């Protein structure tokens, strides 16, 4: 059990936040659960986690005391892959195959409507949706990614904004030949702006990025020590395209050009075979699993149980709201657990504890930030959520993990703390005006609706 000595110096100083009375699900290696717990937070750091009867609470003072009686205190959820500004396209082009959806609807809509204003306000709306459903960290890749990073800072959200790269002109990068300069500029701008921001790179996919682009950006990522992400083996069509183009499958292609390693995150990995899983495990490649998006686009079901058995670290992602269509990781957990059971006709695979780890500590490992977040431990940053368990659909309570994965929803999250700041209390976001953001996105949506005529513009 995590303990604090009675003569610990923290007792001599006023805490920023003291959480008392709840049950803490630590998500540490020993799956420690602490009932009637107290969590002390100061300067954004968890200073102690212990039972209330094991510390002299009468000696502890705090600027803000949160009574968590009847609630579960746990690490905030970690969304390992999304495209936040695509909330502005939510519901615009549903029920289509991926390549039709991308080439005939999404890419043309982005070419016409994406701008800095749309990206910022779309990101802010998405952040509101994530905070309200228990997510405290996200990893994003989109156009004008600096506006996403700015939104995260303004909202008080932890983020890994990824500068994106693709081999055709875009509004934020009219000349792909400038990729190196753009990559360096993005890192220089965001590496030291805020402790909430960890910049990274995102090469869209091996079918939209040449080997030269993939290798060049990976080399910069290695030199600067940042994470490198890419969509990989998402559909059968992608596998066919890459095999025709390069004579090998997408995973083997990336392995052969040397971009798979422990600092690479492969998103989707729906169409991979056993040998490719072994390659990813051997190279330390991590995976972001996006089951709801994969199902909605009929891309397939990734062999995640095999990946986990092979030792690959797998986290959960929602993908963008144009292909999901929400950012609620609770529903993503529920779907991740169930889809693999029915696919394998085995109710024991992807058990609740495994899936909950994917949304917390394993998600942090995927993004390389597990030294900071992902579990409730002394010394880690205070990214916590408090879930009200006094609900009809959560009564009675036998197993915390099962309830969180199979019964709870994002709407049960009452309080969110990110980096020691209360960003939501009693389901009210405190860091920005959500109504203002919704008005701005409705205005953007009206512009898109008035000009949208399907696949031809």
C-alpha positions as CSV (number, residue, x, y, z in Angstrom):
1,X,0.0,0.0,0.0
2,X,1.2,3.5,-0.8
3,X,1.9,5.2,2.5
4,X,2.9,8.5,3.9
5,X,4.9,8.8,7.1
6,X,3.3,10.8,9.9
7,X,6.3,13.1,10.0
8,X,6.3,13.6,6.3
9,X,7.0,17.2,5.4
10,X,3.9,17.4,3.3
11,X,1.9,17.5,6.5
12,X,3.6,20.8,7.4
13,X,2.4,22.5,4.2
14,X,-1.0,23.2,2.8
15,X,-2.1,20.8,0.0
16,X,-3.7,22.2,-3.1
17,X,-6.3,19.4,-3.2
18,X,-7.3,16.7,-0.7
19,X,-9.6,13.9,-1.9
20,X,-11.1,11.9,0.9
21,X,-13.5,9.0,1.5
22,X,-13.5,7.3,-1.9
23,X,-12.2,4.0,-3.2
24,X,-9.0,4.5,-5.1
25,X,-8.3,2.1,-8.1
26,X,-4.6,2.7,-8.5
27,X,-4.0,0.7,-11.7
28,X,-0.5,-0.1,-10.4
29,X,1.1,-3.4,-11.2
30,X,-0.4,-5.0,-8.1
31,X,-3.9,-3.8,-8.9
32,X,-4.0,-2.2,-5.5
33,X,-7.4,-0.9,-4.5
34,X,-7.6,1.4,-1.4
35,X,-10.9,1.8,0.3
36,X,-11.7,4.8,2.5
37,X,-8.8,6.5,0.8
38,X,-7.1,9.9,0.9
39,X,-5.2,11.4,-2.0
40,X,-3.1,14.5,-1.4
41,X,-2.1,16.7,-4.3
42,X,0.3,19.6,-4.3
43,X,2.0,21.5,-7.3
44,X,0.3,19.1,-9.7
45,X,1.9,16.0,-8.1
46,X,0.3,13.2,-6.1
47,X,1.9,13.5,-2.7
48,X,0.3,10.6,-1.0
49,X,-2.3,7.8,-1.4
50,X,-3.4,6.0,1.7
51,X,-6.3,4.9,3.9
52,X,-7.8,7.7,5.9
53,X,-7.2,5.8,9.1
54,X,-3.5,5.5,8.4
55,X,-2.7,9.2,8.2
56,X,-3.4,12.1,10.6
57,X,-6.0,13.8,8.5
58,X,-6.6,16.3,11.3
59,X,-3.1,17.7,10.6
60,X,-3.6,17.9,6.8
61,X,-4.8,21.2,5.4
62,X,-5.8,21.8,1.8
63,X,-7.1,24.7,-0.3
64,X,-9.7,22.4,-1.8
65,X,-11.1,19.3,-0.2
66,X,-13.2,16.9,-2.3
67,X,-15.5,14.4,-0.6
68,X,-15.5,11.3,-2.7
69,X,-17.6,9.1,-0.4
70,X,-19.5,6.6,-2.6
71,X,-17.2,7.3,-5.5
72,X,-14.3,5.7,-7.3
73,X,-11.1,7.6,-7.8
74,X,-8.9,6.4,-10.6
75,X,-6.5,7.6,-13.3
76,X,-7.9,9.7,-16.1
77,X,-8.5,7.8,-19.3
78,X,-6.0,8.2,-22.2
79,X,-7.1,8.4,-25.8
80,X,-4.1,7.2,-27.8
81,X,-5.5,8.3,-31.2
82,X,-7.9,10.9,-32.5
83,X,-8.5,13.7,-35.0
84,X,-10.2,16.2,-32.7
85,X,-11.3,18.9,-35.2
86,X,-13.3,16.3,-37.1
87,X,-16.1,16.8,-34.6
88,X,-17.1,19.5,-37.2
89,X,-17.7,16.7,-39.7
90,X,-19.6,14.4,-37.2
91,X,-22.4,12.7,-39.1
92,X,-21.5,14.3,-42.4
93,X,-20.7,11.1,-44.4
94,X,-21.7,8.0,-42.5
95,X,-22.2,4.4,-43.6
96,X,-19.5,4.4,-46.3
97,X,-16.3,2.2,-46.9
98,X,-13.1,3.8,-45.7
99,X,-11.6,4.7,-49.1
100,X,-14.9,6.0,-50.5
101,X,-15.4,7.9,-47.2
102,X,-11.9,9.4,-47.3
103,X,-11.4,10.2,-51.0
104,X,-14.9,11.3,-52.0
105,X,-16.2,12.9,-48.9
106,X,-13.7,13.7,-46.1
107,X,-10.7,14.8,-48.2
108,X,-12.8,17.2,-50.3
109,X,-14.6,18.6,-47.2
110,X,-11.3,19.2,-45.5
111,X,-9.8,20.9,-48.6
112,X,-12.8,23.3,-48.6
113,X,-13.6,23.9,-44.9
114,X,-10.5,23.3,-42.8
115,X,-8.9,26.5,-41.5
116,X,-7.3,27.6,-38.2
117,X,-10.6,28.8,-36.7
118,X,-12.3,25.5,-37.5
119,X,-9.4,23.5,-36.1
120,X,-9.3,25.5,-32.8
121,X,-13.0,25.5,-32.1
122,X,-13.5,21.9,-33.2
123,X,-10.6,20.9,-30.9
124,X,-12.1,22.8,-28.0
125,X,-15.5,21.1,-28.5
126,X,-13.8,17.7,-28.6
127,X,-11.9,18.5,-25.5
128,X,-15.1,19.4,-23.7
129,X,-16.6,16.0,-24.8
130,X,-13.5,14.2,-23.6
131,X,-13.3,15.9,-20.2
132,X,-17.0,15.3,-19.6
133,X,-16.4,11.5,-20.3
134,X,-13.3,11.0,-18.2
135,X,-10.4,11.5,-20.7
136,X,-7.5,13.5,-19.3
137,X,-4.9,12.9,-22.1
138,X,-5.2,12.7,-25.9
139,X,-2.9,12.1,-28.8
140,X,-4.1,13.9,-31.9
141,X,-3.0,14.3,-35.5
142,X,-4.6,16.9,-37.9
143,X,-4.1,20.0,-40.0
144,X,-3.0,23.2,-38.3
145,X,-2.0,21.1,-35.3
146,X,-0.6,24.0,-33.4
147,X,-4.2,25.2,-33.0
148,X,-5.0,21.9,-31.4
149,X,-2.1,22.3,-29.1
150,X,-3.2,25.8,-28.2
151,X,-6.7,24.5,-27.5
152,X,-5.3,21.9,-25.1
153,X,-3.3,24.6,-23.2
154,X,-6.3,26.9,-23.0
155,X,-8.5,24.1,-21.7
156,X,-6.0,22.7,-19.3
157,X,-5.9,19.3,-21.0
158,X,-2.8,17.0,-21.3
159,X,-2.0,16.3,-25.0
160,X,0.4,14.9,-27.5
161,X,-0.4,17.0,-30.6
162,X,1.2,15.5,-33.7
163,X,2.4,17.5,-36.6
164,X,1.0,15.6,-39.6
165,X,2.7,14.7,-42.9
166,X,1.2,13.5,-46.2
167,X,2.5,13.5,-49.8
168,X,0.1,16.0,-51.3
169,X,-0.3,19.7,-50.7
170,X,-2.5,20.8,-47.8
171,X,-3.7,24.1,-46.5
172,X,-1.2,24.1,-43.7
173,X,1.6,22.7,-45.9
174,X,1.2,23.6,-49.5
175,X,4.6,22.1,-50.4
176,X,5.5,18.7,-48.9
177,X,9.1,19.4,-49.8
178,X,9.1,21.6,-46.7
179,X,8.4,18.7,-44.4
180,X,11.7,18.9,-42.6
181,X,11.5,22.6,-41.8
182,X,7.9,22.2,-40.7
183,X,8.8,19.3,-38.4
184,X,11.6,21.2,-36.8
185,X,9.5,24.3,-36.4
186,X,6.7,22.4,-34.7
187,X,9.0,20.9,-32.2
188,X,10.8,24.1,-31.5
189,X,7.5,25.9,-30.9
190,X,5.9,23.3,-28.5
191,X,8.6,21.4,-26.7
192,X,8.8,23.9,-23.8
193,X,5.5,25.8,-23.9
194,X,3.6,23.9,-21.2
195,X,4.1,20.8,-19.1
196,X,0.8,19.6,-20.6
197,X,2.1,19.4,-24.1
198,X,4.4,16.7,-25.5
199,X,4.7,17.3,-29.3
200,X,5.0,14.3,-31.7
201,X,4.9,13.4,-35.4
202,X,2.2,11.7,-37.4
203,X,2.8,10.3,-40.9
204,X,-0.7,9.7,-42.2
205,X,-0.2,6.2,-43.8
206,X,2.1,4.2,-46.0
207,X,-0.3,4.6,-48.9
208,X,-0.2,8.5,-48.6
209,X,3.4,8.9,-47.6
210,X,6.4,7.8,-49.7
211,X,9.2,5.7,-48.1
212,X,11.3,8.8,-48.3
213,X,8.8,10.8,-46.2
214,X,8.3,8.0,-43.7
215,X,12.0,7.6,-43.2
216,X,12.9,11.3,-43.1
217,X,10.3,12.1,-40.5
218,X,11.3,9.1,-38.5
219,X,14.9,10.2,-38.5
220,X,14.0,13.6,-37.2
221,X,11.8,11.9,-34.5
222,X,14.8,9.8,-33.5
223,X,17.1,12.8,-33.4
224,X,14.7,14.9,-31.3
225,X,13.4,12.0,-29.1
226,X,9.8,12.3,-30.0
227,X,7.0,9.8,-30.7
228,X,6.2,8.8,-34.2
229,X,2.7,7.6,-35.2
230,X,1.1,6.3,-38.4
231,X,-2.1,4.5,-39.6
232,X,-1.1,1.0,-40.5
233,X,-2.8,-2.0,-42.0
234,X,-6.2,-0.5,-41.4
235,X,-8.1,-2.2,-44.3
236,X,-7.7,-5.0,-46.8
237,X,-7.5,-2.4,-49.6
238,X,-4.5,-0.8,-47.9
239,X,-2.7,-4.2,-47.7
240,X,-3.5,-4.8,-51.4
241,X,-2.3,-1.3,-52.4
242,X,1.0,-1.5,-50.5
243,X,1.6,-5.1,-51.8
244,X,1.1,-3.9,-55.4
245,X,3.2,-0.8,-54.9
246,X,6.1,-2.3,-52.9
247,X,5.8,-6.0,-53.1
248,X,5.1,-6.5,-49.4
249,X,2.5,-5.9,-46.7
250,X,2.3,-2.6,-44.8
251,X,4.0,-3.9,-41.6
252,X,6.8,-5.6,-43.5
253,X,7.2,-2.4,-45.6
254,X,7.7,-0.2,-42.6
255,X,10.0,-2.8,-41.0
256,X,12.1,-3.0,-44.1
257,X,12.5,0.8,-44.3
258,X,13.4,0.9,-40.6
259,X,10.7,3.0,-39.0
260,X,9.4,0.4,-36.5
261,X,10.8,0.7,-33.0
262,X,9.8,1.2,-29.4
263,X,9.0,4.9,-30.2
264,X,6.6,4.1,-33.0
265,X,2.9,3.8,-32.5
266,X,1.0,1.9,-35.2
267,X,-2.7,2.8,-35.3
268,X,-5.4,0.2,-36.2
269,X,-3.3,-2.8,-37.3
270,X,-6.5,-4.5,-38.3
271,X,-5.0,-6.7,-41.1
272,X,-1.8,-8.2,-39.7
273,X,-0.7,-11.8,-39.6
274,X,1.2,-13.8,-37.0
275,X,4.6,-13.0,-38.5
276,X,3.8,-9.3,-38.6
277,X,2.7,-9.4,-34.9
278,X,6.1,-11.0,-34.1
279,X,7.8,-8.2,-36.0
280,X,6.0,-5.6,-34.1
281,X,6.7,-7.3,-30.8
282,X,10.4,-7.8,-31.6
283,X,10.8,-4.1,-32.6
284,X,8.9,-2.8,-29.6
285,X,6.3,-1.2,-31.8
286,X,3.2,-0.1,-29.8
287,X,-0.4,-0.2,-31.0
288,X,-3.4,2.0,-30.8
289,X,-6.6,0.0,-31.0
290,X,-9.7,1.8,-32.3
291,X,-12.5,-0.8,-32.3
292,X,-15.6,1.4,-32.8
293,X,-14.1,3.3,-35.8
294,X,-12.9,0.0,-37.3
295,X,-16.4,-1.5,-36.9
296,X,-18.2,1.6,-38.3
297,X,-16.0,1.7,-41.4
298,X,-16.2,-2.1,-41.7
299,X,-12.4,-2.2,-41.7
300,X,-12.3,-5.4,-39.7
301,X,-11.3,-6.6,-36.2
302,X,-7.7,-6.2,-35.2
303,X,-6.1,-9.4,-33.6
304,X,-5.5,-7.6,-30.3
305,X,-5.6,-10.6,-28.1
306,X,-2.7,-12.1,-30.1
307,X,-0.8,-8.8,-29.9
308,X,-1.1,-8.7,-26.2
309,X,-0.1,-12.3,-25.9
310,X,3.0,-11.5,-28.0
311,X,4.0,-8.8,-25.6
312,X,2.9,-5.7,-27.6
313,X,1.7,-2.8,-25.6
314,X,-1.8,-1.8,-26.8
315,X,-3.8,1.3,-25.9
316,X,-7.3,2.5,-26.8
317,X,-8.2,5.3,-29.2
318,X,-11.5,6.6,-30.5
319,X,-10.3,7.9,-33.9
320,X,-12.0,11.0,-35.1
321,X,-15.7,11.8,-34.7
322,X,-16.4,11.5,-38.4
323,X,-15.8,7.8,-38.1
324,X,-16.9,6.8,-34.6
325,X,-18.9,9.2,-33.9
326,X,-18.0,10.1,-30.3
327,X,-15.0,10.4,-28.0
328,X,-16.3,8.5,-25.0
329,X,-13.6,6.0,-23.9
330,X,-16.0,4.2,-21.6
331,X,-18.1,3.0,-24.6
332,X,-14.8,2.2,-26.4
333,X,-13.8,0.0,-23.5
334,X,-17.1,-1.8,-23.6
335,X,-16.9,-2.4,-27.3
336,X,-13.2,-3.5,-27.2
337,X,-14.1,-6.1,-24.6
338,X,-17.1,-7.5,-26.4
339,X,-16.1,-7.4,-30.1
340,X,-13.1,-9.8,-29.5
341,X,-15.2,-12.2,-27.5
342,X,-17.7,-12.6,-30.3
343,X,-15.0,-12.6,-33.0
344,X,-13.2,-15.5,-31.2
345,X,-16.2,-17.1,-29.7
346,X,-14.4,-16.9,-26.4
347,X,-15.9,-15.0,-23.4
348,X,-12.6,-15.1,-21.5
349,X,-10.5,-12.9,-23.9
350,X,-10.1,-9.2,-23.4
351,X,-11.4,-9.4,-19.8
352,X,-12.4,-6.2,-18.0
353,X,-9.1,-5.7,-16.3
354,X,-7.1,-6.0,-19.5
355,X,-9.3,-3.4,-21.3
356,X,-9.2,-1.0,-18.3
357,X,-5.4,-1.2,-18.4
358,X,-5.5,-0.3,-22.1
359,X,-7.5,2.8,-21.3
360,X,-5.2,3.9,-18.5
361,X,-1.6,2.7,-17.7
362,X,-1.1,0.8,-21.0
363,X,-2.3,3.8,-22.9
364,X,0.3,5.9,-21.1
365,X,2.9,3.3,-22.0
366,X,1.9,3.5,-25.7
367,X,2.4,7.3,-25.6
368,X,5.6,7.0,-23.6
369,X,4.3,9.0,-20.6
370,X,3.7,6.3,-18.1
371,X,6.4,7.8,-15.8
372,X,3.9,10.8,-15.4
373,X,0.4,9.5,-15.7
374,X,-1.7,6.4,-16.1
375,X,-1.9,5.2,-12.4
376,X,-2.6,6.8,-9.0
377,X,0.9,6.7,-7.4
378,X,2.9,9.0,-5.2
379,X,5.1,11.1,-7.4
380,X,3.1,11.0,-10.5
381,X,1.2,13.9,-12.0
382,X,-2.3,14.3,-10.6
383,X,-4.5,13.3,-13.6
384,X,-7.5,11.8,-11.9
385,X,-11.2,11.3,-12.4
386,X,-13.9,10.7,-9.7
387,X,-16.8,8.5,-10.7
388,X,-20.1,8.5,-8.9
389,X,-20.9,4.9,-8.2
390,X,-24.2,5.6,-6.5
391,X,-26.3,5.1,-9.6
392,X,-29.0,2.5,-10.4
393,X,-27.0,1.0,-13.2
394,X,-23.9,0.6,-11.0
395,X,-25.8,-1.0,-8.1
396,X,-24.9,-3.5,-6.5
397,X,-21.1,-3.3,-6.9
398,X,-19.1,-6.6,-6.9
399,X,-16.2,-5.8,-9.2
400,X,-14.9,-2.3,-10.0
401,X,-13.3,-3.3,-13.3
402,X,-16.4,-5.0,-14.6
403,X,-18.6,-2.1,-13.7
404,X,-16.3,0.4,-15.4
405,X,-16.0,-1.6,-18.6
406,X,-19.5,-3.0,-18.9
407,X,-21.8,-0.7,-17.0
408,X,-20.4,2.7,-16.5
409,X,-20.5,5.6,-19.0
410,X,-18.7,8.9,-19.4
411,X,-21.7,10.6,-17.9
412,X,-20.9,9.0,-14.5
413,X,-17.7,11.0,-14.3
414,X,-18.3,13.9,-11.8
415,X,-14.9,15.4,-11.4
416,X,-11.8,15.6,-13.5
417,X,-8.4,16.8,-12.3
418,X,-5.6,17.3,-14.8
419,X,-2.0,18.1,-13.7
420,X,-3.4,19.1,-10.3
421,X,-6.1,21.4,-11.6
422,X,-9.8,20.8,-11.2
423,X,-11.0,21.1,-14.8
424,X,-14.5,19.7,-14.1
425,X,-16.5,19.6,-10.9
426,X,-20.0,18.2,-10.6
427,X,-20.0,17.8,-14.4
428,X,-19.4,21.5,-15.0
429,X,-16.2,22.4,-17.0
430,X,-14.4,25.2,-15.2
431,X,-11.6,26.1,-17.6
432,X,-13.7,27.5,-20.5
433,X,-17.2,28.3,-21.6
434,X,-18.6,25.2,-23.3
435,X,-21.7,27.1,-24.5
436,X,-19.6,29.6,-26.3
437,X,-17.6,26.8,-28.1
438,X,-20.8,25.0,-29.1
439,X,-22.2,28.3,-30.6
440,X,-18.9,28.6,-32.7
441,X,-19.1,25.1,-33.9
442,X,-22.7,25.4,-34.8
443,X,-21.7,28.4,-36.9
444,X,-19.0,26.4,-38.6
445,X,-21.4,23.5,-39.1
446,X,-23.9,25.8,-40.8
447,X,-21.3,26.9,-43.3
448,X,-20.4,23.3,-44.1
449,X,-24.1,22.3,-44.4
450,X,-24.9,25.2,-46.7
451,X,-22.0,24.3,-49.0
452,X,-22.1,20.5,-48.8
453,X,-23.4,18.7,-51.9
454,X,-21.9,15.2,-51.4
455,X,-18.8,13.9,-53.1
456,X,-18.7,16.6,-55.8
457,X,-18.0,20.2,-54.9
